[in-house]
Amino acid sequence: YYFDSKDDMVARALEHVAEREAERLGAESEGGALDVGPDLLPERLADVVIEIWAGDRVTLLAQYELYLESARRPDLRPAAERWDQAYRDFLQHALELLGAPDPSRRARILCAGLDGLLLDHVATGSDPADLRSLAVELIERVAAP
């Protein structure tokens, strides 16, 4: 009775998850989750990303569902963009700590690469150790001068 339709209920649920995750990413960044030396940062970043997304399959699926729904429903795009921007801001902060050139642009590249790895993981159930290894390698390559 609180929603006009099933679509409206799904939209509000996805918007809620997007807002919650954007807040969580901001807290991770401000809370010092990445406060380690540069030698350990790629591994720590991979751990944080995997903990946030791969460790919470429901949230990861909600993120991809929001992306798909926002492609069909323009009214959901702002929520998807907020979530995505929070993710990119978090990755940009990490790349700045690593001294990567053009961290804003590289954060977009890293975001896309990590999304691909996570989507593959959730779809195939790949080995989490392999996911972590690939994520660390991707982070190191994107952060390299």
Secondary structure, 3 states (H helix, E strand, C coil): CCCCCHHHHHHHHHHHHHHHHHHHHHHHHHCCCCCCCCCCHHHHHHHHHHHHHHCCHHHHHHHHHHHHHHHHCHHHHHHHHHHHHHHHHHHHHHHHHHCCCCHHHHHHHHHHHHHHHHHHHHHHCCCHHHHHHHHHHHHHHHHCC
